[in-house]
Amino acid sequence: MSDRHLRFGILLSGKGRGSNMQALIDATRDGRIPGTVALVVSTSPGAPALERAEAAGVPTRLIPAQDYPDQDSLDAALVRSFEEAEVELICLAGYMRLLGPVFLSRYAGRVMNVHPSLLPAFGGKGYFGRHVHEAVIETGVKYTGVTVFFVDDKYDQGSIILQRTVPVLEDDTVDTVAARVLEEEHRAYPEAVRLFAEERLRIEGRRVHVR
């Protein structure tokens, strides 16, 4: 187990509140993650999460996606920002775009995301936010959950780091399921980052082994 101090970045693009971002920040400050959030980047102007990061005293940067002609040039700008911040890991927190080869080749095996279901169920393009929980309720499954995974060039198909299950109760609504899942996201995501910081994750093919 390593005792190194991890510098990691957070990337977002949506209009979400940034609760997973906040959970990661909190985990660095209460000792659950041996590291620091070195930079939060948003590709969307006016993102509430960016304001939340600033209020928490975390360095932030706005890189508007509309300022770049294509995905490669946007990804190159993102890479430059994270390189300047000397980060080792990137955590997506409401980033709604696919990352391309420019970004993924630079940070291969070092980009994480969290998804509010037990992948591969209820994952892929179009499955985000309430859409996931609506599908869970409609399908009638008895369990849903959380998946933290390493990001690749497809939606929600990267190698799985860890999963946590959440029961779906008879009288659940989309909102009650979403709230229960979000609580588990706030525990699982910091745990996965801690495992990375402690150098306990090894990718072999499609599988992630935890030492």
ROROPA-679171 format. One line per 5 residues: for each residue x, y, z of N, C-alpha, C, O. Coordinates in pm, 1 decimal. Each point is the difference from the previous one (the first is absolute). Layout:
N
X Y Z X Y Z X Y Z X Y Z; ...
//
This chain:
211
84.3 -119.8 0.0 -84.3 119.8 0.0 87.6 124.5 0.0 99.3 7.7 72.4; -137.0 88.6 -153.7 78.6 121.9 -10.9 -49.5 104.7 98.6 -118.1 4.8 34.5; 212.8 80.3 10.7 -40.3 111.1 85.8 11.3 133.0 -75.3 8.5 106.0 62.0; -8.4 -111.8 -196.1 14.2 121.1 -79.4 -124.3 87.9 10.6 -108.1 -46.6 35.9; 125.5 172.7 -67.3 -108.5 97.1 1.5 -45.0 23.1 -143.9 76.2 51.0 -82.0
-198.9 -88.4 52.1 -52.2 5.2 -136.0 -52.4 139.4 -33.6 -78.1 57.9 75.4; 121.0 -6.2 -186.8 -59.6 121.9 -57.0 -92.8 -43.9 -112.7 44.0 -62.6 -96.5; -171.6 95.2 108.6 -92.2 -39.4 -105.5 -90.4 116.0 -39.5 -18.2 96.2 74.5; -38.1 -108.9 -195.0 -86.3 103.0 -54.2 -141.7 -50.8 -16.1 -24.2 -120.7 -1.9; -69.3 214.1 -9.7 -141.3 -32.2 -22.5 -45.8 73.8 -125.0 27.5 118.7 -17.6
-98.2 -191.6 -69.2 -47.0 55.5 -126.9 -152.1 -9.2 -5.8 -57.2 -106.3 23.9; -8.1 218.2 -55.7 -145.9 1.3 -6.8 -46.7 84.2 -117.9 75.1 81.0 -54.3; -200.5 -101.9 16.1 -52.3 77.6 -112.6 -145.7 36.9 16.6 -49.0 88.5 -70.2; -21.4 -153.3 160.5 -143.8 18.8 8.8 -40.8 111.2 94.6 82.2 79.8 45.1; -209.9 -76.7 -16.8 -57.6 100.4 87.9 -34.7 -58.6 136.4 -81.9 55.7 73.1
144.9 -168.7 -39.1 -28.5 -63.7 127.9 55.7 79.1 118.0 79.2 92.8 -16.3; -122.8 -131.9 134.2 39.9 70.6 121.9 142.8 -29.1 42.5 58.1 74.7 78.7; -0.9 -183.6 -130.5 137.4 -32.4 34.8 14.2 -75.3 130.3 99.8 16.6 70.1; -197.8 -99.4 -35.6 7.9 -69.0 128.7 107.9 -107.9 2.0 62.6 -22.3 103.6; -39.8 -45.3 -217.5 109.6 -97.2 -2.8 135.3 69.6 7.5 91.9 -48.4 66.0
-80.3 161.0 -133.1 121.2 81.1 12.0 23.2 39.0 145.1 111.8 -10.7 50.5; -217.8 56.0 16.8 12.4 40.0 139.9 38.3 -117.8 87.3 78.7 14.8 93.5; -134.0 -132.4 -123.2 35.0 -119.4 77.3 148.5 -31.5 -12.1 62.6 -41.9 97.4; -6.0 61.5 -215.7 143.4 -24.4 -19.3 83.3 104.2 74.4 99.6 -33.9 63.9; -140.3 159.7 -72.2 70.5 105.6 72.5 -2.6 -29.0 150.0 102.4 7.9 67.9
-221.3 -41.6 -17.4 -14.1 -28.3 143.5 88.8 -116.8 42.0 59.2 1.6 107.9; -50.5 -103.3 -194.5 79.1 -118.0 34.3 149.4 30.0 7.4 73.2 -65.7 74.0; -27.8 165.2 -150.8 141.4 38.4 11.3 25.5 75.6 130.3 110.6 -2.9 53.8; -212.2 69.0 -4.9 17.3 85.3 117.4 -22.7 -72.8 131.5 46.5 44.5 105.0; -118.3 -156.5 -110.5 -17.4 -75.9 124.3 89.0 -124.3 6.4 -11.3 -80.9 92.0
100.5 66.9 -191.7 99.9 -106.1 5.2 -37.3 -129.9 -67.3 81.1 -92.6 -1.7; -201.4 81.3 -54.4 -36.1 -124.6 -67.2 74.6 -18.5 -131.6 25.5 -113.0 -41.4; 9.4 223.0 -24.3 85.1 -4.4 -119.7 131.8 67.7 35.5 0.3 116.6 39.4; 111.5 -187.4 -52.6 129.5 62.6 26.2 43.4 84.4 -119.6 88.6 -39.1 -75.9; -150.7 153.1 60.5 29.8 81.3 -116.7 -70.9 133.8 3.1 -60.2 39.0 100.1
69.1 30.5 -213.6 -53.6 135.2 -14.5 -66.7 14.3 -135.4 51.1 -49.3 -100.6; -165.0 116.7 97.9 -59.4 39.2 -128.0 76.4 122.8 -48.6 -16.2 109.8 53.3; 99.1 -129.7 -154.4 89.3 106.1 -46.5 -67.1 95.0 -97.9 42.4 114.8 -13.4; -147.5 -161.2 -55.7 -65.7 84.2 -99.7 -136.7 -57.1 -34.0 -15.5 -120.9 -17.2; -83.7 209.4 7.6 -132.4 -35.3 -52.6 -19.7 77.4 -129.5 13.8 122.3 -2.4
-46.2 -193.7 -105.8 -18.4 60.9 -131.7 -143.1 -23.1 -46.2 -53.0 -110.6 11.1; -8.4 214.9 -62.5 -131.6 -12.0 -62.6 9.2 43.9 -145.0 71.0 95.0 -33.3; -144.7 -166.4 -53.6 -9.1 41.8 -139.9 -129.9 74.4 -27.5 -28.8 35.0 -114.4; -49.9 -10.6 219.4 -126.5 72.5 -14.0 1.3 126.0 85.0 19.0 -8.9 121.3; -38.5 125.6 -180.9 -10.4 122.8 79.6 -119.7 -6.2 94.3 -103.5 -57.9 -33.1
118.5 116.7 148.0 -110.9 7.2 94.5 -31.2 -128.5 72.2 -107.8 -12.9 58.0; 198.9 -82.8 -59.5 -24.2 -126.8 69.6 -3.3 23.1 150.7 97.5 50.8 55.4; -207.0 -86.4 13.2 -7.0 19.0 144.5 113.5 -69.2 75.1 47.1 50.0 102.1; -3.3 -165.6 -153.3 107.1 -73.3 67.4 130.7 78.4 0.3 78.5 -10.2 94.3; -55.2 88.3 -199.4 123.1 79.1 -4.9 -2.2 106.2 109.6 101.3 24.3 65.7
-215.8 38.3 -46.5 -13.6 98.2 106.8 16.8 -66.7 136.9 57.7 57.7 92.2; -108.3 -178.1 -81.4 12.2 -74.2 125.8 146.3 -31.2 30.6 43.2 9.0 114.9; 32.2 -45.5 -217.7 142.1 -27.6 18.5 75.2 125.5 41.5 85.8 -4.6 88.1; -117.9 116.5 -151.7 64.0 126.9 36.1 -28.9 35.0 145.1 88.7 45.5 72.2; -214.0 -66.9 -29.2 -37.7 29.3 138.2 75.3 -89.0 98.1 22.5 38.2 114.8
16.2 -157.2 -160.7 74.6 -92.9 84.9 149.9 27.5 -2.3 77.0 -69.2 66.6; -35.2 170.1 -143.1 140.9 35.3 -4.8 83.9 -88.2 -90.5 122.0 -6.8 15.3; -186.8 -61.3 -110.4 70.9 -88.3 -93.2 28.3 77.0 -128.4 -88.5 70.1 -49.1; 209.6 -80.8 -7.5 29.0 66.8 -127.3 -95.5 -46.7 -110.3 -28.2 -119.2 -11.7; -20.7 212.5 -67.9 -94.6 -34.0 -106.4 43.8 63.9 -131.3 78.9 94.4 -3.9
-134.2 -150.8 -103.7 25.8 57.1 -132.2 -119.1 -28.4 -90.8 -53.4 -110.9 -0.5; 12.5 210.3 -75.3 -105.7 -15.6 -99.0 63.8 -11.7 -137.3 76.3 87.2 -41.6; -108.2 -196.3 -29.1 47.4 -21.3 -136.7 -124.1 -26.1 -84.9 -37.3 -115.5 -20.1; -27.0 220.8 -30.0 -128.4 -17.0 -69.8 13.4 -87.3 -125.2 82.1 27.4 -87.5; -162.9 -131.3 80.5 7.6 -92.2 -113.6 -28.3 71.1 -131.8 56.1 -36.2 -103.5
-143.4 137.9 107.0 -37.0 67.4 -124.2 113.3 83.3 -59.3 -10.2 46.3 -113.6; 117.6 -27.0 189.3 114.2 75.4 -50.4 93.6 -84.5 -86.2 97.5 52.0 -54.3; -126.1 -181.8 41.3 91.4 -90.4 -71.6 -72.3 -64.0 -117.3 -116.4 -38.0 12.3; 184.5 25.5 -126.6 -66.8 -46.2 -121.6 -33.0 -148.7 -1.3 -88.5 -42.9 -74.1; 158.5 -36.5 155.2 -24.3 -144.0 -0.4 42.0 -60.0 133.6 57.6 67.7 85.2
-88.0 -197.0 -68.9 27.8 -67.2 126.6 149.3 -8.8 28.6 42.2 13.8 114.8; 37.8 -36.6 -218.5 144.6 -13.1 21.9 59.7 128.4 56.4 83.0 -5.0 90.8; -124.2 118.9 -143.3 56.6 125.9 49.2 -48.2 30.4 141.5 75.7 52.9 81.5; -200.9 -85.9 -52.0 -49.5 16.2 136.8 76.4 -90.8 94.8 43.3 43.1 106.9; -26.8 -168.9 -146.0 72.5 -94.4 85.4 143.6 45.3 23.5 53.2 -15.2 110.0
9.5 71.1 -213.8 137.6 47.4 15.0 6.6 113.6 102.0 94.0 7.4 79.1; -193.9 81.2 -81.0 -3.7 109.3 97.5 -20.6 -54.1 141.8 59.9 49.5 95.4; -144.1 -150.4 -83.0 -22.1 -61.6 131.2 128.2 -65.7 51.0 36.0 14.9 116.8; 31.3 -86.5 -203.8 125.2 -64.9 38.3 101.2 103.2 48.1 65.1 -20.7 102.4; -50.8 131.3 -174.5 95.7 103.4 40.2 -30.9 52.5 140.3 90.6 20.6 80.7
-217.8 0.5 -53.1 -38.4 52.4 131.5 32.9 -98.1 111.4 52.3 38.9 104.4; -82.7 -164.5 -126.3 28.1 -98.9 103.6 150.1 -26.3 13.9 48.7 -26.2 110.0; 23.7 33.1 -220.8 144.9 -14.6 8.4 61.9 114.1 80.7 89.6 -22.2 81.5; -137.7 143.3 -104.6 50.7 115.3 75.2 -26.7 -15.1 149.2 78.9 45.6 82.7; -190.6 -109.7 -48.6 -34.3 -22.6 140.2 69.8 -122.9 58.1 -12.9 -28.7 119.0
86.7 -43.7 -203.5 78.8 -116.5 42.5 -86.5 -105.8 67.4 33.4 -50.3 107.3; -145.6 17.2 -172.3 -88.8 -101.2 55.9 35.2 -137.7 -56.1 50.5 -12.9 -111.5; -78.7 -88.7 191.6 26.1 -137.8 -40.2 -126.9 -74.0 -39.6 6.2 -99.8 -71.8; -120.1 147.5 117.7 -127.9 -67.4 -22.7 -104.2 105.9 -32.5 3.3 110.3 54.8; -97.0 -144.5 -145.3 -111.4 87.8 -32.7 -129.4 -69.9 41.8 -22.5 -115.5 -36.1
-61.2 183.8 110.9 -130.1 -53.2 38.7 -109.3 79.4 -71.0 -8.2 122.0 14.2; -74.6 -191.2 -89.8 -112.7 65.7 -65.2 -113.5 13.9 100.9 -27.5 -92.0 76.9; -37.4 206.7 -77.9 -111.0 25.1 91.9 -107.5 77.4 -75.9 -9.6 122.3 9.8; -70.1 -195.9 -85.0 -99.5 65.5 -83.2 55.9 48.7 -131.9 -48.2 99.0 -55.1; 150.5 -167.7 3.3 54.5 35.3 -131.1 -75.7 -80.4 -104.6 6.8 -122.9 -0.6
-79.0 191.0 -87.8 -95.5 -65.3 -88.4 54.9 -30.6 -139.6 -73.2 -50.2 -85.4; 199.8 79.7 61.8 59.2 -24.8 -130.7 86.1 -125.3 3.1 50.0 -40.3 105.0; -33.6 -20.5 -222.2 97.9 -107.0 -12.2 138.8 61.1 -12.4 19.4 95.2 -75.6; 75.1 -148.0 147.7 138.8 42.2 -15.0 62.3 -73.4 -117.8 -25.0 -118.7 -20.8; 106.2 190.2 -56.0 60.4 -58.4 -118.5 140.8 -50.4 23.3 49.2 3.8 112.8
16.9 -51.4 -218.4 132.8 -60.6 12.6 106.6 96.2 50.0 94.1 -42.8 66.8; -106.0 171.0 -97.1 99.2 97.1 47.5 5.7 -1.4 152.4 108.0 0.9 59.1; -223.9 -3.0 3.1 -5.9 1.7 146.2 29.5 -138.8 57.5 80.3 -13.7 92.3; -145.3 -88.0 -147.0 10.8 -133.6 58.4 138.7 -60.3 -15.8 42.3 -79.7 83.8; 29.0 116.1 -189.7 136.3 -52.1 -14.8 93.0 64.1 103.0 92.8 -64.8 48.4
-116.8 190.3 -14.9 82.8 68.5 99.5 -27.4 -51.5 140.3 91.4 -10.8 81.7; -217.2 -21.0 -54.1 -37.0 -44.0 134.3 -56.8 -141.9 -1.7 -99.7 -28.9 66.2; 163.6 -57.9 -141.5 -46.2 -138.7 -10.1 -1.4 -66.0 138.3 99.5 2.8 72.4; -212.8 -61.7 -37.7 -13.5 -65.5 129.2 0.3 96.0 116.9 20.6 -40.0 114.6; -43.8 168.0 -144.1 4.0 100.3 107.4 -116.7 98.1 -8.9 10.0 114.8 43.4
-121.3 -162.5 -100.9 -123.0 78.9 -4.4 -111.7 -85.3 59.4 -25.7 -110.7 -47.4; -40.1 161.6 150.2 -107.6 -72.5 67.6 -133.3 71.4 -20.3 -6.4 120.4 -24.8; -99.0 -199.9 36.7 -135.0 55.4 1.1 -86.0 -85.5 92.5 36.1 -112.9 33.3; -150.5 168.1 7.7 -95.7 -74.0 81.3 -133.9 1.8 -72.1 -39.6 101.6 -57.2; -29.9 -215.1 60.6 -129.4 -12.0 -69.5 -103.8 -53.3 97.6 30.2 -88.6 79.9
-154.1 142.2 -85.4 -100.8 -37.7 99.0 -78.9 -126.0 -33.3 -122.7 -1.4 9.9; 193.2 -104.2 -49.4 -62.0 -131.1 -16.8 109.8 -105.0 7.3 118.6 32.3 6.9; -160.3 -158.4 -8.6 96.1 -109.7 -2.4 30.5 -33.2 -145.6 -65.6 -84.3 -61.2; 165.7 151.7 7.5 36.1 -24.2 -139.8 36.1 -146.6 -20.6 54.4 -62.8 90.8; -84.0 6.1 -209.8 -45.0 68.2 -122.3 -150.0 28.7 -7.7 -46.8 51.0 -101.7
-29.2 -82.3 206.0 -143.2 29.4 -2.8 -23.0 151.2 8.5 66.7 69.5 76.6; -160.4 -20.2 -155.1 -42.6 139.8 4.7 116.1 96.9 -21.6 12.3 101.3 68.9; 71.8 -134.6 -165.5 111.8 85.9 -35.1 2.4 26.4 -149.0 -75.9 -60.5 -75.7; 162.4 150.4 33.7 13.6 33.0 -141.3 -60.3 135.3 -32.2 -49.0 69.7 88.8; 52.5 -33.6 -213.3 -46.4 130.9 -42.8 -147.4 19.5 36.3 -83.5 -86.4 -26.5
53.4 199.5 86.6 -136.5 31.6 39.5 -34.8 -40.1 141.0 -100.1 46.4 54.6; 181.7 -132.8 6.3 -24.2 -42.2 137.6 81.6 86.6 95.0 116.2 -28.8 28.6; -178.4 134.0 19.0 64.3 86.9 97.5 -108.2 59.9 88.2 -115.7 10.6 -40.8; 153.5 28.5 161.6 -92.3 66.1 90.8 -129.3 -76.8 20.7 1.4 -121.3 20.8; -112.7 192.3 -26.6 -131.1 -60.3 25.0 -35.8 -108.4 -100.7 -77.6 -90.2 31.4
133.3 97.8 -152.0 -31.4 -101.2 -101.6 38.0 -139.6 48.1 -70.0 -97.3 -28.2; 180.8 87.8 100.9 43.2 -129.6 52.7 -101.4 -52.7 100.0 -41.9 -115.4 -8.7; 2.6 198.8 103.2 -89.5 -44.6 106.5 -141.4 -27.0 -52.0 -69.2 -88.4 50.7; 26.7 163.9 -150.9 -128.9 -27.9 -63.7 0.4 -139.5 -62.0 -97.3 -74.4 12.3; 206.9 39.8 -78.6 10.3 -132.9 -61.5 3.2 -109.2 105.5 -58.7 -106.5 -18.8
126.6 131.9 129.2 5.2 -96.9 110.4 -140.0 -28.1 52.9 -37.4 -116.0 17.1; -41.1 221.6 9.2 -135.8 -16.8 51.5 -87.5 -73.2 -100.7 -73.4 -91.8 36.5; 80.8 132.4 -164.1 -84.5 -59.3 -103.5 31.4 -148.0 -21.7 -89.8 -79.2 -28.4; 217.1 42.2 41.8 41.2 -137.9 -25.1 -37.9 -92.5 114.9 -18.2 -120.1 -19.8; 6.6 175.5 138.5 -40.2 -81.1 114.1 111.2 -78.0 66.4 -26.8 -97.3 70.4
152.1 137.9 -91.3 110.0 -70.6 66.1 -7.8 21.9 151.2 -54.2 100.4 46.1; 107.9 -193.4 29.3 -4.1 7.6 145.9 122.6 69.7 58.3 -1.2 44.2 114.9; 106.9 -34.8 -195.6 121.8 68.2 45.0 53.4 87.4 -112.2 -4.0 -37.0 -117.3; 53.3 151.8 155.2 77.8 83.9 -89.0 129.7 30.8 74.0 38.4 -75.0 89.7; 29.2 182.6 -125.0 123.1 27.2 72.9 87.6 104.0 -65.2 -46.7 89.8 -70.0
174.3 -104.6 94.8 101.0 97.7 -41.6 118.3 -75.0 -59.7 40.4 -104.6 50.8; 14.3 158.6 -158.2 120.2 -55.9 -61.0 103.6 110.3 -16.8 -29.6 105.2 -56.7; 150.1 -128.8 105.5 113.4 88.2 -28.2 90.0 -74.4 -98.1 31.8 -117.0 20.8; 8.7 184.6 -127.1 72.6 -69.1 -106.0 104.5 91.2 -63.2 -6.7 122.4 11.4; 102.9 -184.6 -77.7 96.0 74.0 -79.9 -63.2 31.6 -135.8 -61.2 -86.5 -62.6
76.5 209.1 19.0 -66.9 48.5 -120.6 75.6 -44.0 -124.8 123.0 2.2 -4.5; -200.7 -42.7 -98.1 58.7 -25.3 -131.4 -74.2 86.5 -102.9 -60.8 100.8 35.9; 65.9 -139.9 -162.4 -55.5 85.3 -105.6 -146.6 -28.6 -30.1 -52.1 44.8 -102.1; -15.3 -119.6 190.8 -142.3 -27.2 -15.7 -72.3 34.7 129.5 59.5 -0.8 107.8; -187.5 31.2 -119.6 -77.3 34.9 118.5 -15.1 -120.5 93.1 -56.6 -102.3 -38.5
107.6 115.5 161.2 -27.0 -94.6 109.7 45.9 -142.4 -28.7 -62.1 -95.1 47.5; 168.9 78.7 -123.8 46.7 -134.6 -32.5 141.5 -28.7 48.7 56.5 -104.4 -32.9; 1.1 194.5 110.2 136.2 -21.3 46.2 10.1 -106.4 108.3 -100.9 -50.4 49.3; 223.4 17.7 -13.8 26.2 -104.9 99.2 -50.9 41.1 137.2 26.5 110.5 47.4; -100.1 -201.7 15.7 -66.1 29.3 127.0 97.4 -11.7 116.7 69.8 -100.3 14.4
-66.4 203.7 68.0 86.2 2.7 118.1 -72.5 -58.2 120.1 51.7 -89.0 67.4; -171.7 139.6 -40.7 -80.5 -53.6 109.9 -147.0 28.6 -24.9 -36.0 90.7 -75.1; -47.9 -170.3 139.9 -144.5 18.3 -7.7 -61.3 -14.6 138.9 50.5 -74.3 84.2; -159.4 146.0 -61.9 -73.6 -9.2 125.9 -148.3 -13.5 -32.6 -51.4 72.5 -85.1; -17.1 -163.9 151.4 -141.2 -23.1 -28.1 -89.3 84.2 90.5 35.6 33.4 113.0
-152.2 -0.7 -166.4 -102.4 77.7 69.7 -133.8 -67.9 -25.8 -31.6 -27.1 -115.9; -49.0 -1.9 218.8 -128.7 -64.4 -23.3 -100.4 94.0 -65.7 1.9 121.2 21.4; -88.8 -180.1 -101.2 -113.3 73.2 -55.7 -124.6 -51.7 71.1 -35.3 -117.1 -13.6; -30.2 202.6 88.0 -112.4 -39.9 84.0 -132.0 9.5 -76.2 -9.7 68.5 -101.8; -91.2 -138.2 152.6 -129.5 -7.8 -69.0 -62.3 137.7 -22.8 -60.3 24.7 -104.4
74.9 64.6 202.0 -64.7 130.4 -10.1 94.9 110.0 -47.1 -30.1 118.4 14.8; 144.3 -157.1 -71.3 97.7 99.8 -44.1 -52.0 81.4 -117.8 -76.5 -48.3 -83.5; 120.4 172.4 80.2 -18.5 86.7 -115.5 137.6 28.1 -60.4 102.9 -39.5 54.8; -103.7 107.3 -166.9 127.6 39.0 -60.3 81.8 81.8 99.3 120.9 -19.7 12.6; -186.2 110.6 57.1 71.7 87.7 92.7 57.6 -75.1 118.7 111.9 29.0 42.4
-185.8 -125.3 12.4 52.4 -72.2 116.9 114.8 -92.5 -39.5 97.3 -14.2 74.1; -108.9 -48.4 -190.8 112.1 -82.5 -48.0 122.2 87.4 -26.4 111.5 -34.8 38.8; -133.0 148.5 -105.2 111.3 89.3 -32.5 72.2 46.0 126.0 122.9 5.4 2.7; -198.0 27.6 100.8 61.8 46.5 123.7 81.5 -109.9 66.2 108.8 25.8 51.4; -160.4 -147.6 -52.2 71.3 -112.0 62.2 127.6 -32.7 -78.2 104.5 -28.2 58.7
-114.6 32.5 -190.1 117.5 -27.5 -83.5 105.1 109.1 18.6 119.1 -29.5 9.4; -162.5 155.4 -3.9 95.5 109.8 13.0 79.9 -11.0 129.9 119.9 27.6 1.2; -183.9 -67.0 105.9 72.0 -19.6 126.3 112.8 -101.4 -18.1 109.9 17.5 52.6; -138.9 -123.4 -127.4 101.8 -103.2 -21.9 108.7 48.3 -94.9 116.0 -38.6 14.8; -151.4 123.0 -112.7 101.5 59.4 -86.2 101.1 78.8 82.3 120.4 -6.4 -25.1
-170.0 80.4 122.8 87.0 85.2 82.0 94.9 -81.3 86.8 100.6 52.4 47.8; -131.7 -180.0 -26.9 92.3 -87.8 72.5 93.2 -74.6 -95.6 119.7 -13.4 25.5; -177.1 -34.8 -136.0 76.7 -86.2 -90.5 106.7 75.1 -78.1 110.6 -51.0 -17.8; -141.9 171.5 -29.3 96.0 73.7 -82.8 126.9 33.8 79.0 109.8 -26.6 -48.8; -120.9 83.8 168.3 122.3 24.0 78.4 76.8 -128.2 31.4 122.9 1.1 6.7
-195.0 -110.9 12.6 68.9 -126.4 27.6 85.3 -42.9 -118.5 113.6 -44.0 17.5; -168.2 56.8 -137.7 75.8 -37.7 -119.9 122.6 88.7 -17.6 107.1 -48.7 -36.3; -121.9 178.2 61.8 114.8 90.7 -11.1 105.0 -34.1 105.7 120.0 7.0 -26.6; -165.3 -43.6 145.7 95.2 -41.0 103.9 80.6 -122.2 -44.7 121.4 -4.9 19.5; -188.0 -92.5 -78.8 69.9 -119.8 -48.1 102.9 36.3 -105.8 109.1 -57.0 -2.7
-142.9 151.7 -84.8 95.3 46.0 -100.4 118.5 67.7 67.6 115.2 -26.2 -34.6; -143.5 113.4 131.0 106.9 72.2 68.6 94.2 -95.5 72.2 120.1 25.4 9.4; -174.2 -133.9 40.9 81.0 -98.6 71.5 66.1 -100.5 -93.5 64.2 -94.9 45.0; -80.5 116.5 -176.6 60.3 -84.1 -103.8 -43.4 -145.7 14.0 80.7 -92.2 -12.5; -208.9 73.9 38.5 -52.9 -134.7 22.1 -82.9 -50.4 -118.1 -57.5 -108.5 7.4
50.6 185.7 -116.3 -78.8 -39.9 -115.9 91.2 -41.7 -114.6 96.8 68.8 -32.4; -129.4 -182.7 -28.4 77.3 -47.8 -115.2 -98.0 -43.2 -108.3 -86.5 -84.4 23.4; 100.7 143.3 -142.8 -87.4 -33.5 -112.8 63.1 -113.5 -79.5 116.3 6.4 -39.8; -195.9 -110.4 17.8 46.1 -113.9 -78.7 -110.4 -36.8 -98.2 -99.7 -61.9 37.3; 118.7 100.8 -163.7 -107.0 -21.1 -98.0 -118.1 89.4 36.1 13.4 121.5 14.4
-130.6 -186.1 -0.2 -121.2 74.3 37.7 -19.4 6.1 150.8 -90.8 67.9 47.8; 173.7 -136.9 26.5 -21.7 -12.1 144.0 93.1 91.9 78.2 113.7 25.3 -39.9; -165.7 24.3 153.7 81.3 78.5 92.6 17.4 -84.8 125.8 -97.6 -39.4 63.7; 221.3 12.4 -29.6 30.1 -77.8 120.5 35.9 96.6 113.3 73.8 96.6 -19.3; -127.9 -125.4 137.5 27.5 81.2 118.4 90.8 -80.2 92.5 -33.9 -109.6 44.7
150.0 168.1 -17.7 95.9 -67.8 88.5 -35.5 24.6 144.9 68.9 -48.6 89.6
//
